[in-house]
């Protein structure tokens, strides 16, 4: 086994032996659907080990409004594109100092895409189907206060299971903006033991 792989493996094993800390973050993923810029908003909750390895579960949904016209029962109706997914995630931090952090976040998405009808004519949802995605990325984060950090990243959303009933293409480059709260430091400074 190459030396670098051994170092990586031993680093992860050592991290998993430490006491986990709460990992909570908000993120905004900007991407494209049929060449339209869109925003997917989400939050994540999980465990972080030794500030090296994090994993948990997130929830994400399409924040931008994209509509399409359908004729239902003789009426022309604008329907909104909907997309949400639950996202098991893992993130490995390969560089960190007092302020900066570089990482490789990866998440899988399991959810649905559909058109939503807000009119009183026809079904509430049409062309609703299960979808699955894979989103690898590379990101950086800057700790601008003791308790808060913000960062950016770039990645790619690959639809492993697309919705074959809709024309919109969700496979796309992804641009990530995130905000992190350092709960362990908040508890250390303001917790019940202080």
C-alpha positions as CSV (number, residue, x, y, z in Angstrom):
1,X,0.0,0.0,0.0
2,X,1.4,3.4,-0.9
3,X,2.6,5.6,2.0
4,X,0.0,8.4,1.3
5,X,-2.9,5.9,1.4
6,X,-1.6,4.5,4.7
7,X,-1.5,8.0,6.1
8,X,-5.0,8.7,5.0
9,X,-6.3,5.5,6.4
10,X,-4.6,5.9,9.7
11,X,-5.8,9.5,10.0
12,X,-9.4,8.4,9.5
13,X,-9.1,5.5,12.0
14,X,-7.6,7.9,14.6
15,X,-10.4,10.5,14.0
16,X,-13.1,7.9,14.5
17,X,-11.7,7.0,17.9
18,X,-12.4,10.6,19.2
19,X,-15.6,11.8,20.8
20,X,-18.0,13.0,18.1
21,X,-19.2,16.6,18.1
22,X,-22.5,18.1,16.7
23,X,-22.2,19.1,13.0
24,X,-24.9,21.5,11.8
25,X,-24.7,23.6,8.7
26,X,-26.8,25.4,6.1
27,X,-25.9,25.4,2.5
28,X,-27.0,26.8,-0.8
29,X,-26.2,24.9,-4.0
30,X,-26.4,26.9,-7.2
31,X,-26.7,24.9,-10.4
32,X,-28.5,24.8,-13.7
33,X,-31.7,23.1,-14.9
34,X,-32.1,23.4,-18.7
35,X,-29.6,26.3,-18.7
36,X,-31.6,28.2,-16.1
37,X,-29.7,29.2,-13.0
38,X,-31.4,27.7,-9.9
39,X,-30.7,27.6,-6.2
40,X,-31.2,24.5,-4.0
41,X,-31.3,25.3,-0.3
42,X,-30.6,22.8,2.4
43,X,-29.4,22.0,5.9
44,X,-27.4,19.2,7.4
45,X,-27.2,17.5,10.8
46,X,-24.6,15.0,11.7
47,X,-21.4,14.1,13.7
48,X,-17.9,15.4,13.3
49,X,-14.9,13.5,14.4
50,X,-11.7,15.3,15.3
51,X,-12.5,18.1,12.9
52,X,-11.4,15.7,10.1
53,X,-14.4,13.6,9.2
54,X,-18.1,14.4,9.2
55,X,-21.1,12.5,8.2
56,X,-24.9,12.7,8.7
57,X,-28.1,13.5,6.9
58,X,-29.4,16.6,5.1
59,X,-32.6,17.8,3.5
60,X,-32.5,20.0,0.3
61,X,-35.2,21.5,-1.9
62,X,-35.4,23.7,-5.0
63,X,-35.7,27.3,-3.9
64,X,-35.9,28.9,-7.4
65,X,-39.2,29.0,-9.2
66,X,-39.4,27.4,-12.6
67,X,-42.7,27.0,-14.3
68,X,-44.1,25.2,-17.4
69,X,-47.5,25.5,-19.1
70,X,-49.8,22.5,-19.2
71,X,-53.3,22.1,-20.7
72,X,-55.5,20.4,-18.1
73,X,-59.3,20.0,-18.6
74,X,-59.2,22.6,-21.4
75,X,-57.4,25.2,-19.3
76,X,-53.9,26.5,-19.7
77,X,-52.2,26.2,-16.3
78,X,-48.7,27.2,-15.2
79,X,-47.1,24.5,-13.0
80,X,-44.1,24.9,-10.8
81,X,-41.2,22.5,-11.0
82,X,-40.6,20.8,-7.6
83,X,-37.5,18.9,-6.5
84,X,-36.5,17.8,-3.0
85,X,-34.1,15.2,-1.6
86,X,-32.7,13.7,1.6
87,X,-28.9,13.6,1.5
88,X,-26.7,11.3,3.4
89,X,-23.3,13.0,3.3
90,X,-19.6,12.5,4.3
91,X,-16.9,15.2,4.3
92,X,-13.2,14.7,4.7
93,X,-11.0,17.7,5.7
94,X,-7.6,17.3,4.2
95,X,-6.1,20.7,5.3
96,X,-6.9,22.9,8.3
97,X,-5.2,25.7,10.2
98,X,-6.6,28.3,12.7
99,X,-8.9,30.0,10.1
100,X,-8.9,28.0,6.9
101,X,-10.2,24.5,6.0
102,X,-10.1,22.6,2.7
103,X,-12.4,19.6,2.3
104,X,-14.0,17.0,0.0
105,X,-17.7,16.8,0.6
106,X,-19.8,14.1,-1.0
107,X,-23.5,13.6,-0.8
108,X,-26.1,11.3,-2.3
109,X,-29.6,12.6,-2.9
110,X,-32.8,10.5,-2.6
111,X,-36.0,12.3,-3.3
112,X,-38.5,13.3,-6.0
113,X,-39.0,15.7,-8.8
114,X,-42.4,16.7,-10.2
115,X,-44.6,19.6,-11.4
116,X,-46.9,21.1,-8.8
117,X,-50.3,22.5,-9.6
118,X,-51.6,25.2,-7.3
119,X,-54.9,25.6,-9.2
120,X,-58.2,23.9,-8.4
121,X,-58.2,22.1,-11.7
122,X,-56.6,18.7,-12.1
123,X,-54.2,16.7,-9.9
124,X,-52.0,18.5,-7.3
125,X,-48.8,16.8,-8.7
126,X,-48.1,15.4,-12.1
127,X,-45.1,13.4,-13.4
128,X,-43.9,12.8,-9.8
129,X,-41.1,10.3,-9.7
130,X,-38.3,9.0,-7.4
131,X,-34.8,10.4,-8.3
132,X,-31.3,9.7,-7.0
133,X,-28.2,11.8,-7.4
134,X,-24.5,11.8,-6.5
135,X,-22.7,15.1,-5.7
136,X,-18.9,15.1,-5.2
137,X,-17.3,18.5,-4.6
138,X,-14.2,20.3,-3.2
139,X,-14.7,23.2,-0.8
140,X,-13.0,25.7,1.5
141,X,-14.3,27.3,4.6
142,X,-13.1,30.4,6.6
143,X,-13.7,30.8,10.3
144,X,-14.4,34.5,10.5
145,X,-15.5,34.5,14.2
146,X,-14.9,32.1,17.0
147,X,-18.3,30.5,16.6
148,X,-19.1,31.0,12.9
149,X,-17.6,30.1,9.5
150,X,-18.6,30.5,5.9
151,X,-17.3,28.8,2.8
152,X,-17.7,28.0,-0.9
153,X,-17.2,25.0,-3.1
154,X,-17.6,23.6,-6.6
155,X,-18.8,20.2,-7.6
156,X,-21.1,18.3,-9.9
157,X,-24.6,16.8,-9.6
158,X,-24.9,13.5,-11.5
159,X,-28.5,12.1,-11.7
160,X,-28.1,8.4,-11.1
161,X,-31.9,7.9,-11.4
162,X,-33.5,10.8,-13.3
163,X,-37.2,11.5,-13.6
164,X,-38.0,10.2,-17.1
165,X,-41.4,11.9,-17.1
166,X,-40.1,15.5,-17.2
167,X,-37.9,17.2,-19.7
168,X,-35.7,19.2,-17.3
169,X,-32.1,18.0,-16.9
170,X,-30.8,18.1,-13.3
171,X,-27.3,16.9,-14.1
172,X,-25.2,20.0,-13.7
173,X,-22.1,21.7,-12.2
174,X,-22.9,22.8,-8.7
175,X,-21.6,25.9,-6.8
176,X,-21.9,25.7,-3.1
177,X,-22.2,28.5,-0.5
178,X,-22.3,27.3,3.2
179,X,-22.6,28.7,6.7
180,X,-21.3,26.8,9.7
181,X,-22.0,27.2,13.5
182,X,-19.2,25.8,15.7
183,X,-21.4,24.3,18.5
184,X,-18.6,22.7,20.4
185,X,-17.0,26.1,20.9
186,X,-20.3,27.7,21.9
187,X,-20.9,24.9,24.5
188,X,-17.4,25.1,25.8
189,X,-17.7,28.9,26.4
190,X,-21.4,29.2,27.3
191,X,-22.5,25.7,28.3
192,X,-24.0,24.6,31.7
193,X,-20.5,24.0,33.2
194,X,-19.6,27.7,32.9
